[in-house]
Amino acid sequence: MYFSLYLFFLGLPALLLITVSGCSKLPEKTYVNHPKILHKQVELVCQNTDASHFQIKNQLVLLKRQDGREIELRHYNSLLPDGYYFCTRQNRKSSILD
C-alpha cells in the first residue's frame, strides 16, 4: 500500500514531466558566419595579450584574472561586437591571467 502511494505521488508527476518535455519543441540554434575582418581583429587582440580568452563590453577589452577579478584594458579599444572571444594556438606565459 505504501509503495503504490509513493509510486502514484512521485511516479505520475515524473511521467507527466517527461511527456511534456518530450513534446515541446526547442528553438534551433543558428550559426552566424562573421566576416573575415572580425577574425583578424580577434587575432590582433590575442597577439597583443597573453590570455586564453577575453570579453568585449562597450568596445573595451576585459581580461579575467585567476582570482576572478577582471582587468579592463582602457587604452585598448576594439571594433569587435560585445561578447566572448577565445584565443587558440597561443603559448601563454602569464601567471595572473585565467
Z-matrix of the N, CA and C atoms (Angstrom, degrees):
N
C 1 1.443
C 2 1.530 1 110.68
N 3 1.344 2 115.18 1 -46.31
C 4 1.465 3 119.36 2 -178.72
C 5 1.524 4 111.03 3 -64.66
N 6 1.347 5 116.35 4 -40.10
C 7 1.464 6 120.19 5 -178.88
C 8 1.526 7 111.16 6 -66.75
N 9 1.315 8 118.45 7 -40.15
C 10 1.464 9 120.92 8 -179.46
C 11 1.533 10 110.79 9 -68.50
N 12 1.324 11 117.30 10 -34.74
C 13 1.456 12 120.46 11 175.89
C 14 1.526 13 110.83 12 -67.70
N 15 1.324 14 115.85 13 -40.85
C 16 1.466 15 122.20 14 176.95
C 17 1.528 16 110.28 15 -62.18
N 18 1.326 17 116.10 16 -44.57
C 19 1.459 18 121.16 17 179.31
C 20 1.520 19 111.43 18 -63.96
N 21 1.321 20 117.00 19 -38.04
C 22 1.458 21 121.05 20 -179.21
C 23 1.526 22 111.28 21 -67.17
N 24 1.345 23 118.20 22 -45.64
C 25 1.463 24 121.06 23 -175.59
C 26 1.527 25 113.59 24 -77.99
N 27 1.303 26 117.84 25 -25.54
C 28 1.468 27 119.48 26 178.63
C 29 1.523 28 113.25 27 -105.90
N 30 1.302 29 116.96 28 -32.92
C 31 1.460 30 120.32 29 -177.36
C 32 1.517 31 112.95 30 -75.65
N 33 1.310 32 116.64 31 -39.75
C 34 1.462 33 120.37 32 -178.74
C 35 1.527 34 112.30 33 -65.21
N 36 1.344 35 120.44 34 -46.86
C 37 1.471 36 118.95 35 176.19
C 38 1.533 37 112.99 36 -64.16
N 39 1.329 38 116.98 37 -35.11
C 40 1.462 39 119.26 38 178.10
C 41 1.524 40 110.63 39 -65.87
N 42 1.319 41 116.88 40 -43.32
C 43 1.458 42 120.46 41 178.00
C 44 1.523 43 111.44 42 -63.96
N 45 1.320 44 116.69 43 -40.21
C 46 1.463 45 121.24 44 177.49
C 47 1.533 46 110.94 45 -64.39
N 48 1.318 47 117.27 46 -41.92
C 49 1.462 48 121.48 47 179.18
C 50 1.527 49 111.51 48 -63.96
N 51 1.317 50 117.66 49 -42.74
C 52 1.466 51 121.31 50 178.04
C 53 1.523 52 110.69 51 -63.91
N 54 1.320 53 117.16 52 -41.59
C 55 1.463 54 121.15 53 -179.85
C 56 1.526 55 111.51 54 -64.71
N 57 1.321 56 116.89 55 -45.35
C 58 1.462 57 120.85 56 -178.30
C 59 1.530 58 110.84 57 -67.67
N 60 1.325 59 117.07 58 -41.75
C 61 1.467 60 118.87 59 -178.79
C 62 1.527 61 111.30 60 -70.13
N 63 1.318 62 117.42 61 -29.90
C 64 1.460 63 119.94 62 178.04
C 65 1.514 64 112.96 63 -73.14
N 66 1.309 65 117.13 64 -26.64
C 67 1.465 66 120.97 65 -178.18
C 68 1.527 67 112.79 66 -88.03
N 69 1.326 68 117.64 67 -18.69
C 70 1.462 69 119.15 68 -178.33
C 71 1.526 70 110.10 69 -79.74
N 72 1.303 71 115.39 70 144.19
C 73 1.464 72 120.95 71 -178.26
C 74 1.523 73 109.07 72 -97.95
N 75 1.311 74 116.10 73 124.23
C 76 1.459 75 121.33 74 178.50
C 77 1.523 76 109.59 75 -83.66
N 78 1.328 77 117.95 76 145.02
C 79 1.460 78 119.36 77 178.46
C 80 1.529 79 110.66 78 -68.93
N 81 1.299 80 116.32 79 141.21
C 82 1.460 81 121.00 80 -179.68
C 83 1.521 82 109.86 81 -79.02
N 84 1.323 83 115.25 82 142.02
C 85 1.454 84 120.43 83 176.26
C 86 1.524 85 108.48 84 -82.23
N 87 1.310 86 115.30 85 137.37
C 88 1.453 87 119.44 86 179.18
C 89 1.516 88 109.62 87 -110.16
N 90 1.294 89 116.55 88 138.91
C 91 1.458 90 123.20 89 178.38
C 92 1.513 91 108.45 90 -93.23
N 93 1.318 92 115.05 91 130.15
C 94 1.456 93 120.70 92 178.83
C 95 1.518 94 107.84 93 -106.28
N 96 1.303 95 116.62 94 119.20
C 97 1.453 96 121.32 95 179.03
C 98 1.524 97 108.35 96 -87.18
N 99 1.321 98 116.02 97 105.63
C 100 1.454 99 120.72 98 -178.23
C 101 1.527 100 110.70 99 -77.58
N 102 1.322 101 117.54 100 155.18
C 103 1.462 102 120.32 101 178.88
C 104 1.524 103 111.92 102 -63.61
N 105 1.322 104 115.56 103 157.35
C 106 1.466 105 121.59 104 -179.43
C 107 1.523 106 112.25 105 -61.59
N 108 1.316 107 118.12 106 -26.90
C 109 1.461 108 121.08 107 -178.17
C 110 1.530 109 110.48 108 -64.68
N 111 1.334 110 117.81 109 -33.02
C 112 1.462 111 120.20 110 176.78
C 113 1.520 112 110.92 111 -67.33
N 114 1.318 113 116.92 112 -38.61
C 115 1.462 114 120.89 113 177.91
C 116 1.528 115 110.79 114 -61.64
N 117 1.310 116 116.39 115 -39.71
C 118 1.474 117 120.44 116 178.65
C 119 1.526 118 110.83 117 -67.36
N 120 1.335 119 117.75 118 -36.57
C 121 1.463 120 120.65 119 178.61
C 122 1.526 121 111.27 120 -69.18
N 123 1.336 122 117.05 121 -36.98
C 124 1.462 123 120.36 122 176.67
C 125 1.526 124 109.93 123 -64.78
N 126 1.321 125 117.06 124 -43.11
C 127 1.463 126 120.46 125 177.65
C 128 1.520 127 111.41 126 -62.20
N 129 1.316 128 117.65 127 -35.93
C 130 1.460 129 121.34 128 178.45
C 131 1.524 130 111.00 129 -64.45
N 132 1.326 131 117.17 130 -43.55
C 133 1.468 132 120.46 131 177.83
C 134 1.524 133 109.83 132 -65.42
N 135 1.326 134 117.72 133 -42.21
C 136 1.461 135 121.16 134 -179.48
C 137 1.527 136 111.50 135 -63.54
N 138 1.321 137 117.49 136 -38.23
C 139 1.464 138 120.65 137 179.69
C 140 1.521 139 111.79 138 -69.84
N 141 1.323 140 117.45 139 -30.00
C 142 1.464 141 120.26 140 -177.64
C 143 1.530 142 113.06 141 -91.29
N 144 1.309 143 117.80 142 -7.79
C 145 1.467 144 120.94 143 176.94
C 146 1.518 145 108.36 144 -123.98
N 147 1.301 146 116.08 145 161.98
C 148 1.465 147 120.97 146 178.93
C 149 1.522 148 108.36 147 -111.93
N 150 1.322 149 116.07 148 59.64
C 151 1.458 150 120.85 149 -176.00
C 152 1.523 151 109.93 150 -126.79
N 153 1.324 152 115.48 151 154.76
C 154 1.461 153 120.08 152 176.93
C 155 1.525 154 111.03 153 -84.35
N 156 1.322 155 116.63 154 -22.79
C 157 1.463 156 121.60 155 178.16
C 158 1.526 157 108.36 156 -158.11
N 159 1.315 158 115.14 157 162.65
C 160 1.454 159 120.78 158 178.07
C 161 1.514 160 108.69 159 -149.95
N 162 1.316 161 114.75 160 167.70
C 163 1.465 162 121.18 161 -178.90
C 164 1.519 163 108.47 162 -127.38
N 165 1.324 164 116.18 163 144.32
C 166 1.460 165 122.08 164 176.20
C 167 1.519 166 107.98 165 -112.04
N 168 1.334 167 116.50 166 125.25
C 169 1.466 168 122.42 167 172.93
C 170 1.519 169 107.18 168 -133.49
N 171 1.306 170 116.05 169 121.84
C 172 1.475 171 121.83 170 179.39
C 173 1.523 172 111.77 171 51.47
N 174 1.310 173 116.16 172 44.84
C 175 1.466 174 125.45 173 178.21
C 176 1.527 175 113.69 174 66.46
N 177 1.331 176 118.93 175 12.34
C 178 1.454 177 122.33 176 175.87
C 179 1.523 178 109.23 177 -104.80
N 180 1.330 179 115.89 178 140.91
C 181 1.459 180 121.71 179 179.32
C 182 1.526 181 108.52 180 -89.00
N 183 1.333 182 116.02 181 127.98
C 184 1.464 183 122.17 182 178.10
C 185 1.519 184 108.89 183 -117.15
N 186 1.329 185 116.30 184 129.31
C 187 1.458 186 122.31 185 176.02
C 188 1.519 187 108.18 186 -111.23
N 189 1.315 188 117.47 187 146.53
C 190 1.458 189 121.50 188 -179.47
C 191 1.525 190 109.76 189 -102.49
N 192 1.341 191 114.64 190 131.27
C 193 1.459 192 120.85 191 176.91
C 194 1.524 193 109.54 192 -83.98
N 195 1.334 194 115.78 193 166.48
C 196 1.459 195 120.02 194 179.60
C 197 1.519 196 112.12 195 -68.19
N 198 1.324 197 118.09 196 -24.91
C 199 1.464 198 119.97 197 178.84
C 200 1.532 199 112.20 198 -84.54
N 201 1.328 200 118.23 199 3.00
C 202 1.460 201 121.97 200 175.85
C 203 1.517 202 114.94 201 99.46
N 204 1.330 203 117.70 202 -16.35
C 205 1.471 204 119.78 203 179.04
C 206 1.526 205 110.02 204 -76.47
N 207 1.336 206 114.92 205 160.34
C 208 1.463 207 120.10 206 179.54
C 209 1.513 208 110.44 207 -107.12
N 210 1.319 209 114.81 208 144.46
C 211 1.459 210 121.88 209 174.75
C 212 1.518 211 106.60 210 -106.68
N 213 1.314 212 117.21 211 123.73
C 214 1.467 213 122.24 212 179.52
C 215 1.523 214 108.65 213 -98.85
N 216 1.311 215 115.87 214 121.56
C 217 1.471 216 120.34 215 178.08
C 218 1.524 217 107.84 216 -87.30
N 219 1.308 218 116.43 217 89.05
C 220 1.471 219 120.85 218 -175.37
C 221 1.524 220 112.43 219 -70.11
N 222 1.317 221 116.57 220 -26.02
C 223 1.467 222 120.08 221 -178.60
C 224 1.525 223 112.10 222 -84.17
N 225 1.320 224 117.51 223 -4.14
C 226 1.457 225 121.05 224 -174.07
C 227 1.527 226 109.35 225 -121.60
N 228 1.312 227 117.44 226 101.46
C 229 1.459 228 122.64 227 175.40
C 230 1.517 229 109.00 228 -94.46
N 231 1.314 230 115.65 229 145.32
C 232 1.451 231 120.55 230 -178.50
C 233 1.521 232 109.75 231 -126.28
N 234 1.311 233 116.63 232 149.76
C 235 1.457 234 121.88 233 177.53
C 236 1.524 235 112.23 234 -91.82
N 237 1.331 236 116.81 235 7.28
C 238 1.458 237 120.81 236 179.97
C 239 1.528 238 110.75 237 -73.41
N 240 1.324 239 117.62 238 149.33
C 241 1.461 240 119.91 239 174.54
C 242 1.535 241 110.64 240 -68.91
N 243 1.322 242 116.67 241 156.82
C 244 1.466 243 120.97 242 179.60
C 245 1.520 244 110.60 243 -58.36
N 246 1.333 245 115.62 244 139.94
C 247 1.465 246 120.24 245 178.09
C 248 1.511 247 111.11 246 153.59
N 249 1.329 248 115.56 247 -175.28
C 250 1.456 249 123.45 248 178.69
C 251 1.516 250 109.62 249 -99.82
N 252 1.316 251 116.04 250 141.22
C 253 1.463 252 122.22 251 -179.95
C 254 1.520 253 108.77 252 -133.55
N 255 1.325 254 116.20 253 144.81
C 256 1.450 255 121.94 254 -177.79
C 257 1.515 256 110.38 255 -115.36
N 258 1.328 257 115.67 256 140.97
C 259 1.453 258 122.39 257 176.63
C 260 1.524 259 107.78 258 -102.50
N 261 1.314 260 116.18 259 120.02
C 262 1.458 261 120.42 260 179.68
C 263 1.515 262 109.52 261 -108.96
N 264 1.315 263 114.97 262 160.33
C 265 1.475 264 122.79 263 179.24
C 266 1.526 265 112.19 264 52.59
N 267 1.315 266 116.00 265 49.31
C 268 1.453 267 119.74 266 -178.94
C 269 1.528 268 109.10 267 -126.29
N 270 1.342 269 116.09 268 130.32
C 271 1.452 270 121.32 269 176.06
C 272 1.520 271 108.17 270 -84.44
N 273 1.334 272 115.85 271 110.66
C 274 1.451 273 120.18 272 -176.17
C 275 1.512 274 110.81 273 -92.39
N 276 1.325 275 115.41 274 140.21
C 277 1.455 276 122.02 275 178.78
C 278 1.514 277 112.06 276 -120.36
N 279 1.311 278 117.82 277 -10.13
C 280 1.454 279 121.74 278 -175.23
C 281 1.522 280 110.79 279 -74.54
N 282 1.323 281 115.95 280 138.48
C 283 1.460 282 120.37 281 178.81
C 284 1.524 283 111.91 282 -102.13
N 285 1.351 284 117.70 283 -7.54
C 286 1.463 285 118.76 284 -178.34
C 287 1.525 286 113.08 285 -104.46
N 288 1.330 287 117.70 286 -17.93
C 289 1.467 288 120.01 287 -178.56
C 290 1.511 289 110.49 288 -87.93
N 291 1.311 290 114.88 289 147.47
C 292 1.465 291 121.66 290 178.30
C 293 1.510 292 110.63 291 -74.13
